[in-house]
Amino acid sequence: MKKYVLLIAATMALLPGKGMADSWDAENYKPFDTNVLLEKTNLPIVFIDSRNEEGATTAIHKDYRVAVHMTIINNTNGLNYADTLAHPGQTKDYDGWVAIKYRGNSSFADSDKKPYGFKTLKTADVDGEKKKVELLGMPKDNNWVMLAPYHDRSLIRDVLMYQLARPYFEFTPNAKFCEMILDGTYYGVYILCEKPSKGKHRLNLTEPGDSGDELTGDYLVQIDRNNEPHYVLKHKMFNKEIYMKYDFPEYEDMMPAHPEQVEYIQRRMDAMEDALSASFFASDEVGYRKYIDERSFVDYQLSTEFASNPDGYRLSTNIYKRRDSVDPHFKAVLWDFNLAFGNNNGDLLTRNAWMYQVGKGLALLGKNVVPFWWDRLTEDEAYWRSMKERWAEYRMNSFASQHINDLIDSLVNELNAEGACERNYQAWPNWDKKVNLAPNHAKDYPEEIAFLRRWIERRVAWMDSRLNFDASKQAAGIAAIIPAENLEVEGIYSLKGQRVDHPHNGIFVVRYKDGSTRKKRFSSHKK
Protein backbone atom coordinates (compact mmCIF):
# COMPACT_ATOMS: atom_id res chain seq x y z
CA MET A 1 0.00 0.00 0.00
CA LYS A 2 2.86 2.37 0.83
CA LYS A 3 4.43 1.78 -2.59
CA TYR A 4 1.08 2.52 -4.25
CA VAL A 5 0.73 5.83 -2.36
CA LEU A 6 4.24 6.86 -3.35
CA LEU A 7 3.44 6.10 -6.98
CA ILE A 8 0.38 8.35 -6.88
CA ALA A 9 2.36 11.11 -5.17
CA ALA A 10 5.12 10.87 -7.76
CA THR A 11 2.77 11.04 -10.72
CA MET A 12 0.87 13.99 -9.26
CA ALA A 13 4.17 15.79 -8.75
CA LEU A 14 5.02 15.43 -12.43
CA LEU A 15 2.02 17.44 -13.58
CA PRO A 16 2.28 21.08 -14.73
CA GLY A 17 0.57 23.58 -12.50
CA LYS A 18 -0.65 26.15 -15.03
CA GLY A 19 -3.24 26.22 -17.77
CA MET A 20 -2.70 27.05 -21.40
CA ALA A 21 -1.48 30.55 -22.12
CA ASP A 22 -2.82 32.80 -24.84
CA SER A 23 -1.53 31.80 -28.26
CA TRP A 24 -0.17 35.24 -29.11
CA ASP A 25 0.81 38.60 -27.67
CA ALA A 26 0.83 41.93 -29.46
CA GLU A 27 4.36 42.69 -28.19
CA ASN A 28 5.64 39.14 -28.77
CA TYR A 29 6.13 38.20 -25.11
CA LYS A 30 8.98 40.53 -24.25
CA PRO A 31 11.47 39.62 -21.51
CA PHE A 32 11.07 40.91 -17.94
CA ASP A 33 13.99 43.29 -18.54
CA THR A 34 13.94 44.78 -22.03
CA ASN A 35 17.04 46.94 -21.50
CA VAL A 36 19.71 44.25 -21.56
CA LEU A 37 22.54 45.25 -23.91
CA LEU A 38 24.38 42.71 -26.05
CA GLU A 39 27.67 44.07 -27.39
CA LYS A 40 29.72 40.98 -28.26
CA THR A 41 29.37 37.25 -27.73
CA ASN A 42 31.05 33.97 -28.60
CA LEU A 43 27.62 32.57 -29.51
CA PRO A 44 25.92 33.15 -32.87
CA ILE A 45 23.41 36.02 -32.84
CA VAL A 46 19.95 35.44 -34.31
CA PHE A 47 18.19 38.66 -35.35
CA ILE A 48 14.45 38.43 -36.02
CA ASP A 49 12.74 41.47 -37.52
CA SER A 50 8.94 41.29 -37.58
CA ARG A 51 8.39 44.96 -38.37
CA ASN A 52 6.86 46.12 -41.63
CA GLU A 53 7.88 49.16 -43.68
CA GLU A 54 5.89 51.43 -41.38
CA GLY A 55 7.63 49.98 -38.32
CA ALA A 56 4.56 48.15 -36.99
CA THR A 57 5.21 44.83 -35.27
CA THR A 58 3.83 41.60 -36.72
CA ALA A 59 2.50 39.48 -33.87
CA ILE A 60 3.83 35.93 -33.85
CA HIS A 61 1.11 33.31 -33.24
CA LYS A 62 1.01 29.71 -32.08
CA ASP A 63 -1.75 28.51 -34.41
CA TYR A 64 -0.31 29.67 -37.72
CA ARG A 65 2.92 31.00 -39.22
CA VAL A 66 3.79 34.56 -40.17
CA ALA A 67 6.64 35.76 -42.39
CA VAL A 68 9.52 37.60 -40.69
CA HIS A 69 13.09 38.39 -41.66
CA MET A 70 15.95 36.51 -39.96
CA THR A 71 19.67 37.22 -39.95
CA ILE A 72 22.22 35.01 -38.19
CA ILE A 73 25.67 36.41 -37.46
CA ASN A 74 28.39 33.79 -36.95
CA ASN A 75 31.96 34.98 -37.50
CA THR A 76 34.77 32.51 -38.02
CA ASN A 77 36.95 34.22 -35.40
CA GLY A 78 34.48 33.23 -32.68
CA LEU A 79 33.29 36.73 -31.72
CA ASN A 80 30.00 38.21 -32.91
CA TYR A 81 28.81 41.80 -32.50
CA ALA A 82 25.20 42.95 -32.13
CA ASP A 83 25.94 46.44 -33.51
CA THR A 84 26.17 45.55 -37.19
CA LEU A 85 26.68 49.19 -38.21
CA ALA A 86 29.74 49.61 -36.00
CA HIS A 87 30.98 46.17 -37.09
CA PRO A 88 30.25 45.82 -40.82
CA GLY A 89 31.33 42.85 -42.85
CA GLN A 90 30.41 40.22 -40.29
CA THR A 91 29.66 36.73 -41.59
CA LYS A 92 25.96 36.16 -42.18
CA ASP A 93 25.21 32.49 -41.69
CA TYR A 94 21.66 33.19 -42.88
CA ASP A 95 19.96 36.30 -44.20
CA GLY A 96 16.42 35.81 -45.47
CA TRP A 97 12.77 35.15 -44.75
CA VAL A 98 11.27 32.54 -42.46
CA ALA A 99 7.73 31.40 -41.68
CA ILE A 100 7.62 31.40 -37.89
CA LYS A 101 5.21 30.41 -35.11
CA TYR A 102 5.33 29.56 -31.43
CA ARG A 103 5.71 25.86 -30.65
CA GLY A 104 5.51 23.46 -27.72
CA ASN A 105 2.89 22.52 -25.16
CA SER A 106 4.00 22.94 -21.54
CA SER A 107 7.19 24.61 -22.81
CA PHE A 108 4.91 27.30 -24.27
CA ALA A 109 2.03 27.44 -21.79
CA ASP A 110 4.12 27.37 -18.60
CA SER A 111 6.99 29.50 -19.83
CA ASP A 112 7.27 33.27 -20.16
CA LYS A 113 10.14 32.75 -22.58
CA LYS A 114 8.56 31.22 -25.68
CA PRO A 115 10.01 28.63 -28.08
CA TYR A 116 9.62 28.95 -31.84
CA GLY A 117 9.40 26.76 -34.91
CA PHE A 118 10.30 28.20 -38.31
CA LYS A 119 10.73 27.23 -41.94
CA THR A 120 13.22 28.97 -44.19
CA LEU A 121 11.62 30.59 -47.26
CA LYS A 122 12.75 31.68 -50.70
CA THR A 123 10.57 34.82 -50.56
CA ALA A 124 8.52 36.87 -48.09
CA ASP A 125 5.43 34.81 -48.94
CA VAL A 126 4.57 32.80 -45.82
CA ASP A 127 2.89 30.19 -48.03
CA GLY A 128 5.62 30.31 -50.65
CA GLU A 129 8.34 27.85 -51.58
CA LYS A 130 10.57 26.61 -48.77
CA LYS A 131 14.35 26.89 -48.97
CA LYS A 132 16.71 24.24 -47.61
CA VAL A 133 19.74 25.81 -45.95
CA GLU A 134 22.62 24.96 -43.66
CA LEU A 135 22.41 26.75 -40.33
CA LEU A 136 25.41 27.01 -38.01
CA GLY A 137 27.07 24.05 -39.67
CA MET A 138 24.02 21.81 -39.38
CA PRO A 139 23.02 19.98 -42.59
CA LYS A 140 20.55 21.49 -45.05
CA ASP A 141 16.86 21.50 -44.23
CA ASN A 142 14.00 23.98 -44.14
CA ASN A 143 12.40 22.93 -40.82
CA TRP A 144 13.98 24.28 -37.62
CA VAL A 145 13.17 25.06 -34.00
CA MET A 146 14.39 27.61 -31.49
CA LEU A 147 14.19 25.99 -28.06
CA ALA A 148 13.79 28.45 -25.20
CA PRO A 149 15.42 27.07 -22.03
CA TYR A 150 13.36 28.58 -19.24
CA HIS A 151 12.01 25.65 -17.24
CA ASP A 152 15.57 24.37 -17.50
CA ARG A 153 17.63 26.89 -15.59
CA SER A 154 20.86 25.05 -16.40
CA LEU A 155 20.14 25.94 -20.06
CA ILE A 156 21.94 22.75 -21.14
CA ARG A 157 19.71 19.71 -20.48
CA ASP A 158 18.53 19.19 -24.07
CA VAL A 159 21.96 19.76 -25.62
CA LEU A 160 23.64 17.57 -23.00
CA MET A 161 21.31 14.64 -23.70
CA TYR A 162 21.56 14.87 -27.48
CA GLN A 163 25.35 14.96 -27.43
CA LEU A 164 25.65 12.05 -25.02
CA ALA A 165 23.20 9.85 -26.93
CA ARG A 166 24.25 10.70 -30.49
CA PRO A 167 26.58 7.69 -30.99
CA TYR A 168 23.72 5.25 -30.40
CA PHE A 169 20.91 6.46 -32.68
CA GLU A 170 20.41 6.76 -36.43
CA PHE A 171 19.44 10.36 -35.83
CA THR A 172 19.74 12.63 -32.82
CA PRO A 173 19.12 16.37 -33.23
CA ASN A 174 22.06 18.71 -33.61
CA ALA A 175 21.68 21.77 -31.42
CA LYS A 176 23.59 25.05 -31.16
CA PHE A 177 23.44 27.74 -28.47
CA CYS A 178 22.76 31.25 -29.73
CA GLU A 179 21.53 34.61 -28.46
CA MET A 180 18.43 36.17 -29.94
CA ILE A 181 17.37 39.75 -30.63
CA LEU A 182 13.75 40.28 -31.70
CA ASP A 183 12.80 43.69 -33.09
CA GLY A 184 15.76 45.27 -31.34
CA THR A 185 15.06 43.71 -27.93
CA TYR A 186 17.43 41.17 -26.39
CA TYR A 187 15.61 37.88 -25.70
CA GLY A 188 18.38 35.77 -24.16
CA VAL A 189 19.95 32.38 -24.82
CA TYR A 190 18.14 30.07 -27.25
CA ILE A 191 18.98 26.71 -28.80
CA LEU A 192 18.78 26.55 -32.59
CA CYS A 193 17.98 22.92 -33.17
CA GLU A 194 17.07 20.27 -35.71
CA LYS A 195 13.91 18.27 -35.04
CA PRO A 196 13.01 14.67 -35.81
CA SER A 197 11.61 15.05 -39.32
CA LYS A 198 11.61 13.58 -42.82
CA GLY A 199 14.60 15.51 -44.21
CA LYS A 200 17.42 13.89 -46.16
CA HIS A 201 19.94 14.70 -43.42
CA ARG A 202 17.58 13.76 -40.60
CA LEU A 203 15.45 10.61 -40.79
CA ASN A 204 15.61 10.64 -44.62
CA LEU A 205 12.03 9.43 -45.05
CA THR A 206 10.46 8.59 -48.41
CA GLU A 207 6.86 9.39 -49.30
CA PRO A 208 4.71 6.25 -48.98
CA GLY A 209 2.56 4.99 -51.82
CA ASP A 210 -0.94 3.49 -51.88
CA SER A 211 -0.18 -0.20 -52.46
CA GLY A 212 2.44 -2.92 -52.28
CA ASP A 213 5.81 -2.27 -50.67
CA GLU A 214 5.42 1.49 -51.14
CA LEU A 215 2.41 1.48 -48.82
CA THR A 216 4.52 0.05 -45.98
CA GLY A 217 6.68 3.15 -45.56
CA ASP A 218 7.95 5.60 -44.72
CA TYR A 219 6.04 6.87 -41.65
CA LEU A 220 6.80 9.01 -38.59
CA VAL A 221 4.27 9.03 -35.75
CA GLN A 222 4.34 10.43 -32.25
CA ILE A 223 2.85 9.34 -28.94
CA ASP A 224 1.60 12.62 -27.52
CA ARG A 225 -1.47 14.69 -26.66
CA ASN A 226 -4.71 14.67 -28.62
CA ASN A 227 -4.45 18.31 -29.69
CA GLU A 228 -3.82 17.41 -33.35
CA PRO A 229 -5.26 14.74 -35.70
CA HIS A 230 -4.54 11.45 -34.02
CA TYR A 231 -5.27 7.76 -33.74
CA VAL A 232 -6.17 6.03 -30.45
CA LEU A 233 -3.95 3.04 -29.79
CA LYS A 234 -5.70 -0.30 -29.48
CA HIS A 235 -4.37 -1.14 -26.01
CA LYS A 236 -5.30 1.27 -23.21
CA MET A 237 -3.70 1.67 -19.78
CA PHE A 238 -6.20 1.48 -16.91
CA ASN A 239 -8.86 2.27 -19.52
CA LYS A 240 -7.00 5.47 -20.43
CA GLU A 241 -6.63 6.19 -24.15
CA ILE A 242 -3.15 6.73 -25.63
CA TYR A 243 -2.85 8.98 -28.68
CA MET A 244 -0.68 8.57 -31.75
CA LYS A 245 -0.26 11.71 -33.89
CA TYR A 246 0.66 11.69 -37.57
CA ASP A 247 3.92 13.53 -38.24
CA PHE A 248 4.95 12.21 -41.66
CA PRO A 249 3.00 12.14 -43.79
CA GLU A 250 0.78 14.67 -42.03
CA TYR A 251 -2.85 13.67 -41.68
CA GLU A 252 -3.94 16.42 -44.05
CA ASP A 253 -1.63 14.98 -46.71
CA MET A 254 -3.03 11.46 -46.30
CA MET A 255 -6.72 12.28 -46.05
CA PRO A 256 -8.86 12.15 -48.06
CA ALA A 257 -6.47 11.40 -50.94
CA HIS A 258 -4.62 8.45 -49.36
CA PRO A 259 -6.84 6.67 -46.81
CA GLU A 260 -4.87 3.47 -47.39
CA GLN A 261 -1.87 5.07 -45.68
CA VAL A 262 -3.83 6.00 -42.56
CA GLU A 263 -5.29 2.51 -42.39
CA TYR A 264 -1.89 0.86 -42.90
CA ILE A 265 0.00 2.62 -40.10
CA GLN A 266 -2.89 2.00 -37.71
CA ARG A 267 -3.01 -1.71 -38.57
CA ARG A 268 0.76 -2.02 -38.24
CA MET A 269 0.75 -0.39 -34.82
CA ASP A 270 -2.15 -2.64 -33.76
CA ALA A 271 -0.23 -5.72 -34.89
CA MET A 272 2.85 -4.63 -32.93
CA GLU A 273 0.79 -4.10 -29.77
CA ASP A 274 -1.02 -7.43 -30.24
CA ALA A 275 2.33 -9.20 -30.50
CA LEU A 276 3.59 -7.50 -27.35
CA SER A 277 0.49 -8.44 -25.38
CA ALA A 278 0.42 -12.07 -26.55
CA SER A 279 1.70 -15.04 -24.57
CA PHE A 280 4.29 -15.62 -27.31
CA PHE A 281 5.51 -12.01 -27.18
CA ALA A 282 9.20 -13.00 -26.73
CA SER A 283 9.25 -15.24 -29.83
CA ASP A 284 11.83 -14.16 -32.39
CA GLU A 285 9.57 -15.17 -35.28
CA VAL A 286 6.08 -13.96 -34.33
CA GLY A 287 6.64 -11.86 -31.18
CA TYR A 288 7.55 -8.20 -30.79
CA ARG A 289 10.89 -8.52 -32.62
CA LYS A 290 8.94 -8.98 -35.85
CA TYR A 291 7.74 -5.39 -35.46
CA ILE A 292 10.29 -3.37 -33.48
CA ASP A 293 14.03 -2.85 -33.67
CA GLU A 294 15.14 -4.16 -30.29
CA ARG A 295 18.38 -2.17 -30.18
CA SER A 296 16.59 1.09 -31.00
CA PHE A 297 14.00 0.54 -28.26
CA VAL A 298 16.73 -0.41 -25.76
CA ASP A 299 18.60 2.79 -26.61
CA TYR A 300 15.46 4.89 -26.23
CA GLN A 301 14.63 3.25 -22.91
CA LEU A 302 18.13 3.61 -21.46
CA SER A 303 18.37 7.26 -22.51
CA THR A 304 14.92 8.07 -21.14
CA GLU A 305 15.71 6.32 -17.86
CA PHE A 306 19.18 7.86 -17.54
CA ALA A 307 17.60 11.31 -17.72
CA SER A 308 14.53 10.23 -15.71
CA ASN A 309 12.54 12.13 -18.31
CA PRO A 310 8.93 12.65 -17.12
CA ASP A 311 7.84 13.35 -20.71
CA GLY A 312 9.50 10.19 -22.01
CA TYR A 313 7.40 7.30 -23.32
CA ARG A 314 4.07 9.13 -22.91
CA LEU A 315 4.73 12.47 -24.69
CA SER A 316 6.99 13.55 -27.56
CA THR A 317 7.83 9.91 -28.28
CA ASN A 318 8.76 9.73 -31.95
CA ILE A 319 8.44 6.37 -33.69
CA TYR A 320 9.30 5.82 -37.36
CA LYS A 321 9.12 2.97 -39.87
CA ARG A 322 10.68 2.55 -43.29
CA ARG A 323 9.38 0.42 -46.15
CA ASP A 324 9.38 -3.31 -45.48
CA SER A 325 11.93 -3.84 -48.26
CA VAL A 326 14.33 -1.51 -46.41
CA ASP A 327 13.54 -2.24 -42.74
CA PRO A 328 10.14 -3.44 -41.46
CA HIS A 329 10.80 -2.50 -37.82
CA PHE A 330 9.66 0.48 -35.75
CA LYS A 331 12.49 2.62 -34.33
CA ALA A 332 12.52 5.43 -31.77
CA VAL A 333 14.00 8.95 -31.72
CA LEU A 334 14.91 11.14 -28.73
CA TRP A 335 13.24 14.52 -28.18
CA ASP A 336 12.46 17.00 -25.36
CA PHE A 337 14.56 16.78 -22.18
CA ASN A 338 13.99 20.21 -20.61
CA LEU A 339 12.19 18.69 -17.60
CA ALA A 340 14.62 15.79 -17.27
CA PHE A 341 17.58 15.26 -14.93
CA GLY A 342 15.60 16.01 -11.78
CA ASN A 343 13.91 19.12 -13.16
CA ASN A 344 10.44 18.20 -11.85
CA ASN A 345 8.68 17.84 -8.52
CA GLY A 346 8.73 14.08 -8.78
CA ASP A 347 12.52 13.94 -8.49
CA LEU A 348 12.72 12.80 -4.89
CA LEU A 349 10.37 9.92 -5.65
CA THR A 350 11.56 9.03 -9.15
CA ARG A 351 15.35 9.38 -9.03
CA ASN A 352 15.47 5.84 -7.64
CA ALA A 353 12.69 4.38 -9.77
CA TRP A 354 12.10 3.33 -13.36
CA MET A 355 10.20 6.03 -15.22
CA TYR A 356 8.33 3.49 -17.35
CA GLN A 357 6.76 2.19 -14.12
CA VAL A 358 6.14 5.58 -12.50
CA GLY A 359 4.40 6.87 -15.63
CA LYS A 360 1.72 4.20 -15.44
CA GLY A 361 0.26 5.88 -12.38
CA LEU A 362 -0.76 8.91 -14.41
CA ALA A 363 -3.67 6.86 -15.73
CA LEU A 364 -5.22 7.04 -12.28
CA LEU A 365 -5.24 10.83 -12.61
CA GLY A 366 -6.67 10.87 -16.12
CA LYS A 367 -3.44 12.18 -17.64
CA ASN A 368 -1.34 11.03 -20.58
CA VAL A 369 0.14 7.69 -19.66
CA VAL A 370 3.02 5.42 -20.63
CA PRO A 371 2.04 2.67 -23.10
CA PHE A 372 2.37 -0.85 -21.77
CA TRP A 373 5.17 -1.59 -24.24
CA TRP A 374 8.13 -0.75 -22.04
CA ASP A 375 6.94 -2.65 -18.99
CA ARG A 376 6.19 -5.66 -21.17
CA LEU A 377 9.56 -5.57 -22.93
CA THR A 378 11.43 -5.80 -19.63
CA GLU A 379 9.57 -9.03 -18.87
CA ASP A 380 11.61 -10.67 -21.63
CA GLU A 381 14.86 -11.95 -20.14
CA ALA A 382 16.68 -11.51 -23.45
CA TYR A 383 15.56 -7.86 -23.70
CA TRP A 384 16.61 -7.21 -20.11
CA ARG A 385 19.97 -8.82 -20.84
CA SER A 386 20.33 -6.49 -23.85
CA MET A 387 19.59 -3.55 -21.54
CA LYS A 388 22.42 -4.59 -19.22
CA GLU A 389 24.90 -5.16 -22.04
CA ARG A 390 24.07 -1.88 -23.75
CA TRP A 391 24.24 0.07 -20.48
CA ALA A 392 27.74 -1.29 -19.90
CA GLU A 393 28.67 -0.08 -23.39
CA TYR A 394 27.20 3.35 -22.59
CA ARG A 395 29.09 3.63 -19.33
CA MET A 396 32.39 2.60 -20.90
CA ASN A 397 32.06 5.26 -23.58
CA SER A 398 29.85 8.34 -24.00
CA PHE A 399 28.05 7.91 -20.66
CA ALA A 400 31.27 7.42 -18.69
CA SER A 401 31.22 9.66 -15.61
CA GLN A 402 34.33 11.61 -16.64
CA HIS A 403 32.95 12.30 -20.10
CA ILE A 404 29.59 13.45 -18.71
CA ASN A 405 31.35 15.92 -16.41
CA ASP A 406 33.69 17.08 -19.18
CA LEU A 407 30.72 17.71 -21.45
CA ILE A 408 28.90 19.67 -18.74
CA ASP A 409 32.08 21.74 -18.25
CA SER A 410 32.29 22.40 -21.98
CA LEU A 411 28.65 23.50 -22.32
CA VAL A 412 28.79 25.71 -19.22
CA ASN A 413 32.04 27.29 -20.37
CA GLU A 414 30.50 28.02 -23.76
CA LEU A 415 27.62 29.86 -22.10
CA ASN A 416 29.87 31.81 -19.74
CA ALA A 417 32.82 32.65 -21.99
CA GLU A 418 31.47 36.06 -23.07
CA GLY A 419 28.63 36.57 -20.59
CA ALA A 420 25.71 34.95 -22.47
CA CYS A 421 24.44 33.16 -19.36
CA GLU A 422 24.59 36.34 -17.29
CA ARG A 423 22.74 38.33 -19.95
CA ASN A 424 20.06 35.66 -20.22
CA TYR A 425 19.27 35.92 -16.52
CA GLN A 426 19.29 39.70 -16.65
CA ALA A 427 16.54 39.44 -19.28
CA TRP A 428 14.75 36.60 -17.47
CA PRO A 429 15.54 36.97 -13.72
CA ASN A 430 13.62 33.93 -12.53
CA TRP A 431 15.64 32.48 -9.64
CA ASP A 432 13.02 33.64 -7.14
CA LYS A 433 10.11 32.48 -9.31
CA LYS A 434 8.52 29.03 -9.56
CA VAL A 435 9.20 28.84 -13.27
CA ASN A 436 9.52 25.10 -13.51
CA LEU A 437 8.53 21.98 -11.65
CA ALA A 438 11.91 21.51 -9.99
CA PRO A 439 12.27 20.38 -6.38
CA ASN A 440 15.72 21.96 -5.96
CA HIS A 441 16.00 25.52 -4.74
CA ALA A 442 19.07 26.74 -6.59
CA LYS A 443 19.59 30.43 -6.01
CA ASP A 444 21.91 31.00 -8.96
CA TYR A 445 23.46 29.34 -11.99
CA PRO A 446 26.42 27.66 -10.23
CA GLU A 447 24.01 26.06 -7.74
CA GLU A 448 21.84 24.78 -10.60
CA ILE A 449 24.84 23.19 -12.32
CA ALA A 450 26.00 21.67 -9.03
CA PHE A 451 22.52 20.19 -8.54
CA LEU A 452 22.58 18.76 -12.07
CA ARG A 453 25.95 17.09 -11.48
CA ARG A 454 24.85 15.58 -8.15
CA TRP A 455 21.60 14.34 -9.63
CA ILE A 456 23.31 12.61 -12.56
CA GLU A 457 25.91 11.05 -10.27
CA ARG A 458 23.18 9.53 -8.10
CA ARG A 459 21.04 8.46 -11.04
CA VAL A 460 23.82 6.57 -12.82
CA ALA A 461 24.83 4.94 -9.54
CA TRP A 462 21.26 3.69 -9.12
CA MET A 463 21.08 2.42 -12.70
CA ASP A 464 24.51 0.79 -12.34
CA SER A 465 23.20 -1.16 -9.36
CA ARG A 466 20.05 -2.27 -11.20
CA LEU A 467 21.83 -3.16 -14.44
CA ASN A 468 24.82 -4.82 -12.78
CA PHE A 469 27.54 -2.47 -14.02
CA ASP A 470 30.69 -2.12 -11.94
CA ALA A 471 31.62 1.54 -12.30
CA SER A 472 35.06 0.93 -10.78
CA LYS A 473 36.04 -0.79 -14.04
CA GLN A 474 34.96 2.13 -16.18
CA ALA A 475 37.33 2.88 -19.04
CA ALA A 476 37.81 6.58 -18.42
CA GLY A 477 40.54 6.69 -21.04
CA ILE A 478 38.15 5.61 -23.79
CA ALA A 479 35.53 8.12 -22.73
CA ALA A 480 37.99 10.96 -22.55
CA ILE A 481 38.69 10.99 -26.30
CA ILE A 482 35.02 11.65 -27.15
CA PRO A 483 34.97 15.41 -27.88
CA ALA A 484 32.36 17.45 -26.06
CA GLU A 485 31.26 19.13 -29.27
CA ASN A 486 31.46 15.98 -31.39
CA LEU A 487 34.42 17.44 -33.27
CA GLU A 488 36.58 15.09 -35.30
CA VAL A 489 39.80 14.17 -33.51
CA GLU A 490 43.02 14.79 -35.46
CA GLY A 491 45.26 13.09 -32.92
CA ILE A 492 46.35 12.75 -29.31
CA TYR A 493 49.73 14.09 -28.15
CA SER A 494 51.92 14.13 -25.07
CA LEU A 495 52.55 17.42 -23.29
CA LYS A 496 55.87 17.52 -25.21
CA GLY A 497 54.05 17.32 -28.54
CA GLN A 498 54.72 13.68 -29.37
CA ARG A 499 51.83 11.79 -30.99
CA VAL A 500 50.43 8.98 -28.81
CA ASP A 501 48.28 6.25 -30.35
CA HIS A 502 47.18 4.58 -27.10
CA PRO A 503 47.24 7.10 -24.25
CA HIS A 504 46.85 5.94 -20.67
CA ASN A 505 47.68 7.07 -17.14
CA GLY A 506 48.42 10.74 -17.58
CA ILE A 507 47.43 14.09 -19.06
CA PHE A 508 47.52 14.38 -22.85
CA VAL A 509 46.49 16.95 -25.44
CA VAL A 510 43.57 16.09 -27.77
CA ARG A 511 43.84 18.00 -31.03
CA TYR A 512 40.74 18.39 -33.23
CA LYS A 513 40.64 18.90 -36.98
CA ASP A 514 39.26 22.41 -36.56
CA GLY A 515 42.56 23.34 -34.89
CA SER A 516 41.29 23.47 -31.29
CA THR A 517 42.87 21.46 -28.48
CA ARG A 518 41.87 20.25 -25.02
CA LYS A 519 43.90 18.71 -22.24
CA LYS A 520 42.51 15.40 -21.02
CA ARG A 521 43.40 13.00 -18.25
CA PHE A 522 43.54 9.40 -19.44
CA SER A 523 43.61 6.35 -17.22
CA SER A 524 43.29 2.60 -17.65
CA HIS A 525 41.72 0.11 -15.27
CA LYS A 526 42.46 -3.57 -15.28
CA LYS A 527 39.58 -5.99 -14.73
Buried (B, 14 or more C-beta within 10 A) or exposed (E): EEEEEBBBBBBBBBBBEEEEBEBBBEEBBBBEBEEBEBEBBBBBBBBBBBEEEEEEBBBBBBEEBBBBBBBBBBBEEEBBBBEBEEBEEBEBBBEBBBBBBBBBBBBBBBBBBBBBBBBBBEEEEBEEEBBBBEBBEBBEBBBBBBBBBBBBBBBBBBBBBBBBBBBBBBBBBBBBBBBBBBBEBBBBBBBBBBBBBBBEBBBEBEEBBEEEEBBBBBBBBBBBBBEEBBBEBBBBBEEBEBBBBBBBBEBEEBBEEBEEBBEBBBEBBBEBBBBBBBEEBBBEEEBBBBBBBBBBBBBBBBBBBBBBBBBBBBBBBBBBBBBBEEBBBBBBBBBBBBBBBBBBBBBEBBBBBBBBBBBBBBBBBEBBBBBBBBBBBBEBEEBBEBBBBBBBBBBBBBBBBBBBEBBBBBBBEBBBBBBBBEBBBBBBEBBEEEBBBBBBEBEEBEBBBEBBBEBBEEBBEBBBEEBEBEEEEBBBBBBBBBBBBEBEEBEBBEEEEEEBEEBBEEEBBBBBEEEEEBEBBBBEEEE
